[in-house]
Structure formats: C-alpha cells, structure tokens
Amino acid sequence: MRVALLKPGVHATLAGIILALFITLKRDATGYSVLKSLEHDLHGTVAHFVLPVFAFAEAGISLANVGAEEALHSIPLGIALGLFFGKQIGIFVLCWIAIRLGLTKLAESKTYAS
C-alpha cells in the first residue's frame, strides 16, 4: 500500500497518516488491541531514535562527522550527565520540599526508598 501512495507522488507524511487511518481501534474478544500494541512497540524506537534525529535535522545540526571522541568530550558528556542527574535530583528535592511544607503527602504505601 505504501508503494501505491508513493508512486503517484503522495508525500511520506500524508501516506503515513492515510495508512494509520486503517489501523483498527477495536479490541478483540481477548482484549487485544492492534493500536495499543503498535503504540507500545514503537514507543522506545520513536522516543530514543526517531525524535532526536528529527530534532537535530530540523535544528540544522549535522551529525555526519561526529564520532565517539567528540561525543565523549568533556563538554557534551558534562551536559548529558548534568541533564540526567540534575533532573533526578531536582524532582526529588522539589517533591521532598512539597511534602515537608505540607503541600502534599507521600502515599501511605510508599517511602522515600520505594
């Protein structure tokens, strides 16, 4: 079906939307949903590969000559580690402050370790 849309000159984005319209929304008797299964299977690939590649491409950043040496240089490595650990620490600290100020409370079955 993709070839049938590509040959007449339909853009790949429009072809994808048209093909997506044919994915059934209904669950079968066992509760299996084709749409939910596709969404679950594609999430990791899209979130960790497709989206970053498109973001770099739209920003005009070329990754053609980027190797391991450039990626593991102190500046990009520091930025990546700062974003990862900074987000973890920031969310934990803000939640801890909100609990201490009485703005919210920790769930009965939860502790800071779990």
GUZA-504947 format. One record per residue: z, y, x of N, C-alpha, C in turn; residue in three letters. Coordinates in nm, 2 decimals, always signed. Layout:
# residues N
TORVEX     nzz     nyy     nxx    cazz    cayy    caxx     czz     cyy     cxx  type
TORVEX       Z       Y       X       Z       Y       X       Z       Y       X   ALA
...
This chain:
# residues 114
TORVEX     nzz     nyy     nxx    cazz    cayy    caxx     czz     cyy     cxx  type
TORVEX   +0.00   -0.12   +0.08   +0.00   +0.00   +0.00   +0.00   +0.13   +0.09   MET
TORVEX   +0.07   +0.12   +0.20   +0.07   +0.23   +0.29   -0.07   +0.27   +0.34   ARG
TORVEX   -0.15   +0.17   +0.37   -0.28   +0.19   +0.42   -0.37   +0.26   +0.31   VAL
TORVEX   -0.34   +0.21   +0.19   -0.42   +0.27   +0.07   -0.39   +0.42   +0.06   ALA
TORVEX   -0.27   +0.46   +0.09   -0.24   +0.60   +0.08   -0.28   +0.68   +0.21   LEU
TORVEX   -0.28   +0.61   +0.32   -0.31   +0.68   +0.45   -0.46   +0.71   +0.46   LEU
TORVEX   -0.54   +0.61   +0.43   -0.69   +0.62   +0.45   -0.75   +0.74   +0.37   LYS
TORVEX   -0.71   +0.77   +0.25   -0.76   +0.89   +0.18   -0.71   +1.02   +0.23   PRO
TORVEX   -0.61   +1.02   +0.32   -0.56   +1.14   +0.38   -0.43   +1.19   +0.32   GLY
TORVEX   -0.35   +1.10   +0.25   -0.22   +1.14   +0.20   -0.12   +1.15   +0.31   VAL
TORVEX   -0.05   +1.26   +0.32   +0.05   +1.28   +0.43   +0.16   +1.17   +0.42   HIS
TORVEX   +0.21   +1.13   +0.54   +0.30   +1.02   +0.55   +0.43   +1.05   +0.47   ALA
TORVEX   +0.47   +1.18   +0.46   +0.59   +1.21   +0.38   +0.57   +1.18   +0.24   THR
TORVEX   +0.45   +1.23   +0.19   +0.42   +1.20   +0.05   +0.40   +1.06   +0.02   LEU
TORVEX   +0.34   +0.98   +0.11   +0.33   +0.84   +0.09   +0.46   +0.77   +0.08   ALA
TORVEX   +0.56   +0.81   +0.17   +0.69   +0.76   +0.16   +0.76   +0.78   +0.03   GLY
TORVEX   +0.74   +0.90   -0.02   +0.80   +0.94   -0.15   +0.74   +0.85   -0.26   ILE
TORVEX   +0.61   +0.84   -0.26   +0.54   +0.76   -0.36   +0.59   +0.62   -0.35   ILE
TORVEX   +0.59   +0.56   -0.23   +0.64   +0.42   -0.22   +0.79   +0.41   -0.26   LEU
TORVEX   +0.87   +0.51   -0.24   +1.01   +0.50   -0.28   +1.03   +0.50   -0.43   ALA
TORVEX   +0.93   +0.55   -0.50   +0.94   +0.55   -0.64   +0.93   +0.41   -0.70   LEU
TORVEX   +0.87   +0.32   -0.62   +0.86   +0.18   -0.67   +0.97   +0.09   -0.64   PHE
TORVEX   +1.08   +0.14   -0.58   +1.20   +0.06   -0.55   +1.28   +0.06   -0.68   ILE
TORVEX   +1.31   -0.06   -0.72   +1.39   -0.08   -0.84   +1.53   -0.03   -0.83   THR
TORVEX   +1.58   +0.04   -0.93   +1.72   +0.08   -0.93   +1.82   -0.02   -0.99   LEU
TORVEX   +1.77   -0.11   -1.07   +1.85   -0.20   -1.15   +1.90   -0.31   -1.06   LYS
TORVEX   +2.02   -0.36   -1.10   +2.08   -0.47   -1.03   +2.04   -0.60   -1.10   ARG
TORVEX   +2.03   -0.71   -1.03   +2.00   -0.84   -1.10   +2.13   -0.90   -1.15   ASP
TORVEX   +2.12   -1.02   -1.20   +2.24   -1.08   -1.27   +2.35   -1.10   -1.17   ALA
TORVEX   +2.32   -1.12   -1.04   +2.43   -1.14   -0.95   +2.49   -1.01   -0.89   THR
TORVEX   +2.44   -0.90   -0.93   +2.49   -0.77   -0.89   +2.42   -0.72   -0.77   GLY
TORVEX   +2.31   -0.78   -0.72   +2.23   -0.74   -0.60   +2.14   -0.63   -0.64   TYR
TORVEX   +2.14   -0.52   -0.56   +2.06   -0.41   -0.58   +1.97   -0.39   -0.46   SER
TORVEX   +1.84   -0.39   -0.48   +1.74   -0.37   -0.37   +1.76   -0.23   -0.31   VAL
TORVEX   +1.78   -0.13   -0.39   +1.80   +0.01   -0.34   +1.93   +0.02   -0.25   LEU
TORVEX   +2.04   -0.03   -0.30   +2.16   -0.03   -0.22   +2.15   -0.11   -0.09   LYS
TORVEX   +2.08   -0.22   -0.10   +2.06   -0.30   +0.02   +1.98   -0.22   +0.13   SER
TORVEX   +1.87   -0.16   +0.08   +1.78   -0.08   +0.17   +1.86   +0.03   +0.23   LEU
TORVEX   +1.94   +0.10   +0.14   +2.01   +0.22   +0.19   +2.11   +0.17   +0.30   GLU
TORVEX   +2.18   +0.06   +0.27   +2.28   +0.01   +0.37   +2.21   -0.03   +0.50   HIS
TORVEX   +2.10   -0.10   +0.49   +2.03   -0.15   +0.61   +1.97   -0.04   +0.70   ASP
TORVEX   +1.93   +0.07   +0.63   +1.86   +0.17   +0.71   +1.95   +0.28   +0.76   LEU
TORVEX   +2.08   +0.29   +0.71   +2.17   +0.40   +0.74   +2.19   +0.41   +0.89   HIS
TORVEX   +2.22   +0.31   +0.96   +2.25   +0.32   +1.10   +2.13   +0.36   +1.18   GLY
TORVEX   +2.01   +0.31   +1.15   +1.89   +0.35   +1.22   +1.86   +0.50   +1.20   THR
TORVEX   +1.87   +0.54   +1.08   +1.84   +0.68   +1.04   +1.94   +0.77   +1.11   VAL
TORVEX   +2.07   +0.74   +1.09   +2.18   +0.83   +1.14   +2.18   +0.84   +1.29   ALA
TORVEX   +2.15   +0.73   +1.36   +2.17   +0.73   +1.51   +2.04   +0.74   +1.59   HIS
TORVEX   +1.92   +0.73   +1.52   +1.80   +0.74   +1.59   +1.70   +0.84   +1.53   PHE
TORVEX   +1.66   +0.81   +1.41   +1.56   +0.89   +1.34   +1.60   +1.04   +1.33   VAL
TORVEX   +1.72   +1.06   +1.27   +1.76   +1.20   +1.25   +1.78   +1.28   +1.38   LEU
TORVEX   +1.84   +1.23   +1.49   +1.84   +1.30   +1.61   +1.70   +1.33   +1.67   PRO
TORVEX   +1.61   +1.23   +1.67   +1.48   +1.25   +1.72   +1.41   +1.36   +1.64   VAL
TORVEX   +1.42   +1.36   +1.51   +1.35   +1.47   +1.43   +1.42   +1.60   +1.46   PHE
TORVEX   +1.55   +1.61   +1.48   +1.62   +1.73   +1.51   +1.57   +1.79   +1.64   ALA
TORVEX   +1.56   +1.71   +1.74   +1.51   +1.75   +1.87   +1.37   +1.80   +1.86   PHE
TORVEX   +1.29   +1.73   +1.79   +1.15   +1.76   +1.77   +1.13   +1.90   +1.70   ALA
TORVEX   +1.21   +1.92   +1.59   +1.20   +2.04   +1.52   +1.25   +2.16   +1.60   GLU
TORVEX   +1.35   +2.13   +1.68   +1.40   +2.24   +1.77   +1.31   +2.27   +1.89   ALA
TORVEX   +1.21   +2.19   +1.91   +1.11   +2.21   +2.01   +1.16   +2.16   +2.15   GLY
TORVEX   +1.26   +2.07   +2.15   +1.31   +2.02   +2.27   +1.24   +1.89   +2.31   ILE
TORVEX   +1.18   +1.89   +2.43   +1.10   +1.77   +2.48   +1.20   +1.68   +2.56   SER
TORVEX   +1.20   +1.55   +2.52   +1.28   +1.46   +2.59   +1.20   +1.37   +2.68   LEU
TORVEX   +1.07   +1.41   +2.71   +0.98   +1.33   +2.78   +1.03   +1.30   +2.92   ALA
TORVEX   +1.08   +1.39   +3.00   +1.12   +1.37   +3.14   +1.27   +1.36   +3.15   ASN
TORVEX   +1.34   +1.32   +3.05   +1.49   +1.31   +3.06   +1.52   +1.17   +3.09   VAL
TORVEX   +1.59   +1.15   +3.20   +1.64   +1.01   +3.24   +1.79   +1.00   +3.24   GLY
TORVEX   +1.84   +0.89   +3.29   +1.98   +0.87   +3.29   +2.05   +0.97   +3.37   ALA
TORVEX   +1.99   +1.01   +3.48   +2.06   +1.11   +3.57   +2.08   +1.24   +3.50   GLU
TORVEX   +1.99   +1.29   +3.42   +2.00   +1.41   +3.35   +2.10   +1.40   +3.24   GLU
TORVEX   +2.10   +1.28   +3.17   +2.18   +1.26   +3.05   +2.33   +1.25   +3.10   ALA
TORVEX   +2.35   +1.19   +3.21   +2.49   +1.17   +3.26   +2.54   +1.28   +3.36   LEU
TORVEX   +2.47   +1.39   +3.36   +2.51   +1.50   +3.44   +2.64   +1.56   +3.38   HIS
TORVEX   +2.72   +1.63   +3.46   +2.85   +1.67   +3.41   +2.84   +1.76   +3.28   SER
TORVEX   +2.74   +1.84   +3.27   +2.74   +1.94   +3.16   +2.71   +1.86   +3.02   ILE
TORVEX   +2.60   +1.79   +3.01   +2.57   +1.72   +2.89   +2.68   +1.61   +2.86   PRO
TORVEX   +2.73   +1.55   +2.96   +2.84   +1.45   +2.94   +2.97   +1.52   +2.89   LEU
TORVEX   +3.00   +1.63   +2.95   +3.12   +1.71   +2.90   +3.10   +1.75   +2.76   GLY
TORVEX   +2.98   +1.80   +2.72   +2.96   +1.84   +2.58   +2.97   +1.73   +2.49   ILE
TORVEX   +2.91   +1.61   +2.52   +2.92   +1.49   +2.43   +3.07   +1.45   +2.42   ALA
TORVEX   +3.14   +1.44   +2.53   +3.28   +1.39   +2.52   +3.37   +1.49   +2.45   LEU
TORVEX   +3.34   +1.62   +2.47   +3.42   +1.73   +2.40   +3.39   +1.72   +2.25   GLY
TORVEX   +3.27   +1.70   +2.21   +3.24   +1.69   +2.07   +3.31   +1.57   +2.01   LEU
TORVEX   +3.30   +1.46   +2.08   +3.36   +1.33   +2.02   +3.51   +1.34   +2.02   PHE
TORVEX   +3.58   +1.37   +2.13   +3.72   +1.37   +2.13   +3.78   +1.50   +2.06   PHE
TORVEX   +3.71   +1.61   +2.07   +3.75   +1.73   +2.00   +3.76   +1.71   +1.85   GLY
TORVEX   +3.66   +1.64   +1.80   +3.66   +1.62   +1.65   +3.77   +1.53   +1.61   LYS
TORVEX   +3.80   +1.42   +1.69   +3.90   +1.33   +1.66   +4.04   +1.40   +1.66   GLN
TORVEX   +4.06   +1.47   +1.77   +4.19   +1.54   +1.79   +4.21   +1.65   +1.69   ILE
TORVEX   +4.10   +1.73   +1.66   +4.11   +1.84   +1.57   +4.14   +1.79   +1.43   GLY
TORVEX   +4.07   +1.69   +1.38   +4.10   +1.64   +1.24   +4.24   +1.59   +1.23   ILE
TORVEX   +4.29   +1.51   +1.33   +4.42   +1.45   +1.33   +4.53   +1.57   +1.33   PHE
TORVEX   +4.51   +1.66   +1.42   +4.61   +1.77   +1.43   +4.61   +1.85   +1.30   VAL
TORVEX   +4.50   +1.89   +1.24   +4.50   +1.96   +1.11   +4.56   +1.88   +1.00   LEU
TORVEX   +4.53   +1.75   +0.99   +4.60   +1.67   +0.89   +4.75   +1.66   +0.91   CYS
TORVEX   +4.79   +1.65   +1.04   +4.93   +1.64   +1.07   +5.00   +1.77   +1.03   TRP
TORVEX   +4.94   +1.89   +1.06   +4.99   +2.02   +1.02   +5.00   +2.03   +0.87   ILE
TORVEX   +4.90   +1.99   +0.80   +4.90   +2.00   +0.65   +5.01   +1.92   +0.59   ALA
TORVEX   +5.03   +1.80   +0.65   +5.14   +1.71   +0.60   +5.28   +1.78   +0.63   ILE
TORVEX   +5.30   +1.83   +0.75   +5.42   +1.90   +0.78   +5.45   +2.02   +0.70   ARG
TORVEX   +5.35   +2.10   +0.66   +5.36   +2.22   +0.58   +5.38   +2.18   +0.43   LEU
TORVEX   +5.36   +2.06   +0.40   +5.38   +2.02   +0.26   +5.25   +2.04   +0.17   GLY
TORVEX   +5.14   +2.07   +0.23   +5.02   +2.10   +0.16   +4.96   +1.97   +0.10   LEU
TORVEX   +4.99   +1.86   +0.17   +4.95   +1.72   +0.12   +5.05   +1.62   +0.17   THR
TORVEX   +5.04   +1.50   +0.13   +5.13   +1.40   +0.18   +5.05   +1.27   +0.22   LYS
TORVEX   +5.11   +1.20   +0.31   +5.05   +1.07   +0.36   +5.06   +0.97   +0.25   LEU
TORVEX   +4.96   +0.89   +0.23   +4.96   +0.79   +0.13   +5.08   +0.69   +0.15   ALA
TORVEX   +5.13   +0.64   +0.04   +5.25   +0.55   +0.05   +5.23   +0.43   +0.15   GLU
TORVEX   +5.11   +0.37   +0.15   +5.09   +0.25   +0.23   +5.04   +0.28   +0.37   SER
TORVEX   +5.03   +0.41   +0.40   +4.98   +0.45   +0.54   +5.09   +0.51   +0.63   LYS
TORVEX   +5.06   +0.49   +0.76   +5.14   +0.55   +0.86   +5.05   +0.62   +0.95   THR
TORVEX   +5.09   +0.69   +1.05   +5.01   +0.76   +1.15   +4.93   +0.66   +1.23   TYR
TORVEX   +4.99   +0.54   +1.25   +4.92   +0.44   +1.33   +4.82   +0.36   +1.25   ALA
TORVEX   +4.82   +0.36   +1.12   +4.72   +0.28   +1.04   +4.63   +0.36   +0.96   SER
